Amino acid sequence: MSGFIELTDKVAELVLAALVWVVAIVLSFGALYGLASVVMWFATGMEVA
């Protein structure tokens, strides 16, 4: 039974690590997208002005 508990602990660690990676990737993509949209907004604003 103790082996089963150890296995579930390992699985839980892997799942947590995967969630952390997914959140980090999503946040970095969101930051890149936000930065790109701000740059585009400035570029179009300069063109209009």
SULFENGI-V40649 format. One line per field, one symbol per residue. phi: phi as a letter, one per 30 degrees, with the letter a starting at -180 (. if undefined). burial: b if it has 24 or more other ideal C-beta (glycine too) atoms within 12 Angstrom, else e. A space follows every 50 residues. Layout:
phi->???
burial->???
This chain:
phi->.dddddddddddddddddddddddddddddddddddddddddddddddd
burial->eeeeeeeeeeeeeeeeeeeeeeeeeeeeeeeeeeeeeeeeeeeeeeeee
